[in-house]
Amino acid sequence: MKPTLLADTLPDGVFTLTDHERHARLRLSEAVWAYFNGGAADQITLRANTQAWQDITLLPRVLRPLAGGHTRVELLGRTLAHPLLVAPMAYQTLAHPLGEQATAIAAAALGAGLVLSTQASTRLEHVARAYLPDAGRGPLWFQLYLQPDRGFLRELVQRTEAAGFEALVLTVDAPVHGARDAERRAGFELPPHVSAVNLHGMRLPPTTALQPGQSALFDGLLTHAPTWDDIAWLRSITQLPVLLKGVVHPDDARQALTCGAAGLIVSNHGGRTLDTMPATATLLPRVLQAVAGDAPVLVDGGIRRGTDVLKAMALGASAVLVGRPVLHGLANAGATGVAHVLRLLRDELEIAMALTGCRTLADAPGALWTQADGP
């Protein structure tokens, strides 16, 4: 049974994702805001993600037949109503009491895919029960970090399979946290009632005694960091397709396919890990060229408008993932707010398609303005 929705209503004056962001900032504490919205170091990559989509321009085509158009896409053998998925984001009960359950209810109702974070603050089984019964839902995936406790990880994967999750998304771009200065300045700490409930019971590796001159990072924590060899191990313990999230270099993209990855997600972790790396809109074309159509390539980072979604699809992405705006909607009005964010993006996508002469997303490449189109 789905949990009862709280009687949440949207704040007045919320018409765009920017409006959602502005109102969410008023509802969240400074520390929680810094955790959700902050980026690494000087936040250069964080800002670049949004700006890069804005810098891509569209060229309208007119008088094209548009009747019967749609936003449907094919992804891993399924037909989706539109190319929007909710990105994996931790500790959503910091934004709303129902947290990930509210997000799941809204995503399912709007036909959006859902990727649940390993660090969710709600049990994965509860999220699956809130999401899976909706006949119009998108795909349900579970995001993983490879853990040193392999016995626990095997059990966690088995739980996801039993709950009905349909793919695993392995995050590969964060062997350590980025330098999150905004969080430290705000003094962010998880409150006692919020935790990564799906990781309870995991055993941490023993602490290694360091010798003089050794690095706590390279000679300590990173001795347990995953490598390419671990992809084969993960695939050996599950029948679910495995996508790799955080692949941005063409050579890594090719190696990922060699290792059996079912798909890739071009991501810079929302600007939260390595600062000054390029925006995902900039990175996407090189990864697509390397993959050469052999696997789906999704993208996240900085998606704030339906025009951004159209641009991503025009560049060749199979779908997009939306992160922080979902949290803003969740903070503003729970499931109602999340649904509103997703509805805005889909409505704006349809408008952008109509105004560029795209009857379907297969027409999207023709909507991009290029140097060949004029000075």
N, C-alpha and C positions, 0 to 999 in steps of 0.2 A: 504494500500500500504506500502511495506517495505521502510524504509529510504534508500537513496542512500549511498552506501559505499564510504568512503573516499579512495583515492588512496594510501593505505598503502602497503608497501612492507617490507618483513622481513629484518632485518639487516644481513650483511654478517657474516658467521661463526656460525649461529644458527642451531644446529643439535640435541640438547637435551633440556630437561627442565632446566637443570643447565645452559646451554647457555642462555636460555631465562631470567633466573634470573639475570645473570651477566649483560646482556644488559639493562634490565629494571632498574637496579640500576643506570645506567648512565643517564637514561631518566627522572627519577622521582626526585623531590626535597628530601632533607634529611628528612624533616618533613613528607612528604607523604610516603616515604619509611618506616619510623619508624611506621607509622600508619598501613600500609598494612602488613609489615613483622615482626614487633616486637611481642614479647610474654610478658607474665606477669613476673614481678619480675626478677629473674635471668635467665629466659628463659630455665630452665632445661627441662620442659615438651615439650617446643617447639622443642628443639634439640632431645629429646628422641623419639618423634613421627617418625621422619625420620629414626633414628638409629634402632629402633625396627623392622621395615620392613627389613632393611638391614641385621639384625642379624638372620632372618629366612632364612633357606637355602633350596634349591631345589635339588631334586635327579632325574636326567634324566632317562627315559626309552627309549629304542631304538627298531627299527624295528616294530613299531606298525603302523597299517593302519591309515592314517591321511586324506586321500582324502575325500572331502565333509565336512570337519570340519567347525565349526563356533563358534562365540562368543555370540550367542543369549542367553538371560535369560528371565525368567518370573518374573514379578513384579506387584503385585496388579491387576492381571487379564489381563495384557498386555504383549505382546512379544516385548522385546527390542533388537535392533541389537547388543548391547554390554552393559556391566554393568557400564558404565561411566555416572555420573551426575555431573553437575556444582553445587558446594556448594553455599549457600546464602552468599553473601559478599556485604557490604554496600558501598555506595558512589563511584560507579565505574567510574563516570565522572571525578574523580580525576586522573584516569589513561589514559582516552581517551575521546574526546568530545562526542562521541556517547555512551559511557558508557555501561549501561545494554542492550541497543538496539543492539550494536555490538556483545556483548556476546551472546544474544539470536539468532541473525542471524547465528553466527558460530555454536552454539550448535545444532540448528535445522538442519543445513546443514550436520553436522557430526553425526546426530542421537543420540546425547547425551541428557539426561534429564537436566532440568533446574529448580533450586530452587531459586526463586527471594526473595531477602531480604526485610523485612519490611522497612529497612532503605535505600532502593534503591534511587538513585538520579534521576530516570526516572519514570514517571507514569506507574503504573502496566498495564494499558490498552494499552499503546504504546508498552510495552515489549511483551504482549500477541499477538498483531497484527504482530509484527516482527517474532514471533516464530511459532504460530499455523498453518499458511498456508502450511508449509513444510510437504509434505506427509510422509517423512521418519523420522520425528522428534521423540523424546522421550517424556516422561511425563513432564508436566508443573505444578509445585507446588509453593505454596506461603508460605514463612516462616513468622511466627508470634511471637511476644512477647505479652503476655497477658498485656493489658493496664488497668489502673484503670477506664478510661472513657469507660464504657461498651457500652453506646449508640454509641459512635464513632467506637468501635471495631466491633459491630454488622454491622454497615454500611460498614466498611472496608471488612468484610467477604462477605457481599452481593456484593460488587464491584468485588471481586476476582471470585466469582461464575459467575457473569454476563459476565466477561471478558473471561471466558473459562478455568480458572485454575482447576486442576483436583484433588488436595489434599492440605491439610494444614499441614505445618510442624511447630509444636510448640517447640520453643527453651526453655528448662526448666533448663538449667545449669548456668544461668547468672542473678540471682536476683539483682546483682550489678556488676559493672565492676571490672576486676582484677586490680592489681597494675601495670599499664602499664608504667614502668619507662622509656622505650625507647621513648615513645611518649612525655612524659613530658620533657625529656632532649632535644628533638628536637624541642620543642615548637609547637607541632602540633595543628592547629586550622582549622576548616572548612572555606574555602574561602566563600565570600558572595554569589557566584553564585551556590554553591553546598549545597543541603539540602535534608532531608528525605521527599520528596515531597508527598508521600502517607500518611504521618502523619500530613499534614497541617490541621488545624482545630481541632485537638485533644485538649481536655481540661486537664490541669494538675491538680492533686489533690491539695487542699488547704494546705498551709504550716502549720504544727503543731508546736505550741509554746512548746519548751522543758523546762522541769523543771530542776533545778540544779541537776547534776549528771546523767541526762539522756543522751543516745547516739543518735547522729544525724542519725546514721545508723539504729540501732535496734528499737529505739523509734520514728523514723521519716520515712525514706525511706522504710524500710522493713515492715512497717505496711500495705503497699499496695502490698507486694509480693504475687504472686499466690501460691496456694496450690493444693493438689490433688482434692479437691472439685471443683476447677475451670475447671477441665478437663470435667466434666459432663456438666457444663454450656456451654462450647465451643461446645461440640458435640450436644447440644440441639438446637443450632442456625444455624447449617449447615448440609447439606446432604453429604458434602465432607468427605472422610476418613481423619482422623487426625493421623499423625505420631508424635512421641515425639523425639526430638533431644537433646542429652546430657545425655542420660540414660547410666550409666556405672556400677551400682551396681546390682547384681542379684535380690535382694529383690525389688528394684525399677522397674526392668524389669517385674517381676511378677505382681506388683501392676499396672503397666501401662496397661498390658493386661486386668486385672480385670476392669480397668476404660474404656475399650473399644478402646484402641489405635490400629490403623490398622497396625502399624509398628513402629520400633525403629531405631534410628540412634545413634550408639556408637560414641561419640564425646567428646573431651575435649576442644572444642571451639578453636582448632588450637593452644593450649597452651597459650591462651589469658586471661584466667580467673584464675584458681587455679594452681599456679606453684607447682611442685614436685608431681603432681598426675601421675599415670602411663600412658604410651603411649597407644594409642587406639589399636594397634596390640596386646598388652598385655591384655587389658580389654575385647576385643571381644569374646574370647572363653568362658568366664564365663557368659556373657550375653546370648550367643547362647545356652549354657547349660540350663540356667534358662527358656528361651523361649520355648525350646524343639520343635521347628518347628511350633509353633502355630501362628507365624506372621513373616513377613520378617524383617531381621535385616541388616541394612546398616552400613557402617563405613566410617569415614573420618579421616584426620590428617596424614600428612607426605607422602602421595602418590606421588612419583616422577618418577617411572619407571613402565613399563608394568609388570615387574616381581613382583612389589608390588601389582598390581591389581590381578595377578594370586594367590599370597599368601593369599590375603584377601578372595578370592573366595574359595581357598583350605581350609581355616579355617572354612568356612561356611557362609560367608556374602552373601547377596542377590545381592548387588551392592556396588559401592564405590562412594564417592563424592570427587571432586577435587577442591581445593580452590586457594591458592596463585599462583600456576603455571598459572592459567587462567588469573589472574590479570597481571602477567608478560607478557604473550602473548598479552594481551589487550594493555598494555603500549607500547610494541614494535611495534605492527602493527595492532591495532584495531581488527576487525573481522578476518582478515587474520591471525593475531598472535594467537588468541584464537583457530581458526580452526587448526592451525599447532600444538599447544599443544595437543589438543584432538586426532589429527591424529597420532602424535608420540606415545601417550599412547596406542592407539588401535593397531598400527602396532607392538609395542613392546610386547603387550599382545599376539598377534598371534604368534610372533616369540618364545616367552617363552613357549606357549602351544605346538608348534611343537617340540621344543627341549626337552620337558619333556614327550612327547608321549601323550599329551592330545588332543584328537580329538574335544571334546566339554568341556565346563566348568564343566560338571558333572563329568569329569575325574580328576578335579583339586586336590581333596584331596590326590590322589596317587602321586602327584608331590612333596609333602613336605618330606624333610629328617627328620627322627625321630631317637631317640636313638636306636630304634630297628633295624635300618638299618646298624648300625655299630658303632665302637668306637667313 
